[in-house]
Amino acid sequence: MSPPLLLSVSAFYLITFTNIIFGYSFQYGQMDPAAVPIHEDDISWNCDERYVEYDDKIISEGNLKFTIILILVFDETPLDPVAITEIVQGGIGCNHTTLRLSCYALSESEPRSAKINILIYGIVMDS
């Protein structure tokens, strides 16, 4: 087997293996050394469309205000990752966000459920 072909086959198996172990995830933004976790949410639901909101004004204590720089969504659904995540409002660079969660539908007759973990990281806003 030629080296480029062997490398591409190895990469395919590595990606497939990693996807099986860690599940499918979505990442919006990128990490900064000054970032801190500002919100975490574990959600299990029946795959109907669902909205998740985070607003710094509601949960901010004192006078610390945060700007969102990273949103991570980990699909922890056993066996088959099914979750789809979209940013509907706010998001990176804002102090609020609304995420729309939904699932892949294999068939109308097969009920689906999903379990995800949402992590939001932010940095302190300058006053």
C-alpha positions in Angstrom: 0.0 0.0 0.0 1.4 3.4 -0.9 2.1 5.9 1.9 -0.5 8.5 0.9 -3.2 5.8 0.7 -2.1 4.3 4.0 -2.2 7.8 5.6 -5.7 8.6 4.3 -7.1 5.2 5.4 -5.5 5.7 8.9 -7.0 9.2 9.1 -10.4 7.9 8.2 -10.3 5.2 10.9 -8.9 7.7 13.5 -11.7 10.2 12.8 -14.4 7.4 12.9 -13.0 6.0 16.2 -12.8 9.4 17.8 -16.4 10.2 16.8 -17.5 6.9 18.3 -15.8 7.6 21.6 -16.5 11.3 22.1 -19.7 11.7 20.1 -20.5 14.6 17.8 -20.0 18.1 19.0 -20.4 21.6 17.9 -17.9 24.4 18.6 -18.6 28.1 18.0 -15.7 30.5 18.7 -12.3 29.7 20.1 -10.7 29.5 23.5 -8.7 32.3 25.1 -6.3 31.9 28.0 -8.4 34.4 30.0 -11.7 32.6 29.4 -13.7 31.1 32.3 -16.7 28.8 32.2 -19.8 31.0 32.7 -22.6 28.5 32.0 -23.1 24.8 31.9 -26.3 22.9 31.1 -27.0 19.2 30.8 -30.1 18.6 28.8 -32.1 15.4 28.0 -35.1 15.8 25.7 -37.3 14.0 23.2 -35.9 15.7 20.2 -38.7 18.2 19.6 -37.3 21.6 18.7 -36.0 23.2 21.9 -34.5 26.6 22.7 -31.8 27.2 25.4 -31.1 30.7 26.5 -28.2 32.3 28.4 -28.3 35.9 29.4 -25.4 37.5 31.5 -27.9 40.1 32.9 -29.9 37.4 34.6 -27.2 35.3 36.3 -24.4 37.9 36.7 -23.4 38.5 40.3 -22.0 41.9 41.3 -20.6 44.0 38.6 -18.7 41.4 36.6 -20.0 41.2 33.0 -18.9 38.6 30.5 -18.6 38.4 26.8 -19.2 35.0 25.2 -16.1 33.7 23.3 -16.7 30.0 23.1 -19.8 27.7 23.0 -19.2 24.0 23.1 -22.1 21.5 22.6 -21.3 17.8 23.3 -23.7 15.2 22.1 -23.7 12.5 24.8 -26.5 10.4 23.2 -25.6 6.7 23.6 -24.7 4.8 20.4 -25.9 7.3 17.8 -25.2 11.1 17.9 -28.4 12.9 16.8 -28.3 16.5 18.0 -28.2 19.6 15.8 -27.4 23.0 17.4 -27.8 26.5 15.9 -27.2 29.9 17.3 -30.5 31.9 16.8 -29.6 35.1 18.7 -26.5 36.6 20.3 -23.6 34.3 20.5 -19.9 35.0 20.2 -19.0 38.6 21.1 -22.3 39.1 23.0 -23.4 38.7 26.6 -26.4 36.6 25.7 -27.3 33.7 23.3 -30.2 31.6 22.3 -29.5 28.1 20.9 -31.9 26.0 18.9 -31.6 22.3 19.6 -33.1 19.6 17.3 -32.3 16.1 16.2 -31.8 14.1 13.0 -35.0 12.2 12.1 -34.4 8.7 10.8 -38.1 8.0 10.4 -41.4 9.4 11.6 -42.3 6.2 13.4 -39.0 5.9 15.4 -39.0 8.0 18.6 -35.7 9.8 19.2 -34.2 11.2 22.4 -30.9 13.0 23.0 -28.6 14.1 25.8 -26.3 17.0 25.4 -23.9 19.1 27.5 -23.6 22.8 26.7 -20.5 24.8 28.0 -20.2 28.5 27.5 -17.0 30.3 28.1 -16.5 34.1 28.4 -14.1 36.8 29.3 -14.7 39.7 31.6 -15.9 42.8 29.8 -14.1 46.0 30.3 -16.2 48.4 32.3 
